[in-house]
Amino acid sequence: MSWENNVRKVVPYTPGDQPNKAGMIKINTNECPYPPAPGVQKVLAETDISKYRLYPDTTAAPLAKALADYYGVSEKQVFVGVGSDDVISMSFLTFFHGDKPILFPDITYSFYDVWAELYRIPYEMIPLHADFRIHAEDYKRPNGGIIFPNPNAPTGVFEDLSVVEEIIASNPDVVVMVDEAYVDFGGQSALPLLNKYDNLLIVRTFSKSRAMAGMRIGFAIGNEKLIKYLSDVKFSFNSYTMNLPSILCGVEAVRNDAYFKETLRKVIATRERVKKELKELGFTFPDSYTNFIFATHKSRSAKDIYEALKVRDIYVRHFNKPEIDNYLRISIGTDEEMDTVLAFLRDYLK
Ligand code: PMP
């Protein structure tokens, strides 16, 4: 007998590397290559530090209000957390408390099974179909809840809203979470379905399209009852999750919609150009609706390319998972960064 018998043992999630080298090209964790809205800098510079003496607003109310106004929902329909990881983790704890297994795709955000294990939630991973597609049919079996990203990660594949709706409509007795971490870059949001389905929870993040991964801001939108249950669990866990600078900077980012749209336009334009060039270099990939491309090469192994890029301080993501270990997930950087990457690949693949 030892104290170790009483330990909650888990296999943690492996985040992408966070190297920090001068001159590196870091396109491995789907961050935005452009800075946050300029007003964010101003907010940080001008906030009176005596404000930090006090605890922050427990519900991040100013940010919840800004998001509610932006998305045309009530404040009571918005839950704000420390990145969408925090929001999804709280949601697992809140909504996935049944006996039946929760369902999610086998190739998807690799944190889902980690949370399920952590909270001892039974789960079933549903295989994707050809071309990494999600089929609604597969989600019509007894379950305790469902989560999937749309567009999916790391594949970049987007499912039509009709597929999403079919899954939600077929599962009225459980909560269906749609993780829309990448939806700003393409595809359709499930937001228009909110009025129709009370079991739908949409999760979003400021980490990609709003260029604020370092601020840790995520949020969920759902009907008031779902948000109330989620808040009750959060308040049973940690009342003060959101720090004051994140709340204030988040509000500022939402306010500057022109900057947000311009950032999206730039990332999407670069992505479309990189798609063409990667094809010419012998890569294939499912069409991406995100800020990354999930590519495989016709003759060279993904692992070899990954290693070769790394030697040149170009970091992309490679997953050691059999079904996808011949793919690289390449985040979209600036045009200049992508030109360097493409020039290297052109030379390497000669
Ligand atoms: N969902 C998906 C699909 C993601 O790829 C990520 C980013 N790793 C997250 C959620 C979490 O992002 P964050 O916690 O930075 O909001």
Residues whose N, C-alpha, C, O or C-beta is under 5 A from the ligand:
A	BS01	PMP	V82 G83 S84 D85 Y109 P149 A153 D179 A181 T205 S207 I217 G218
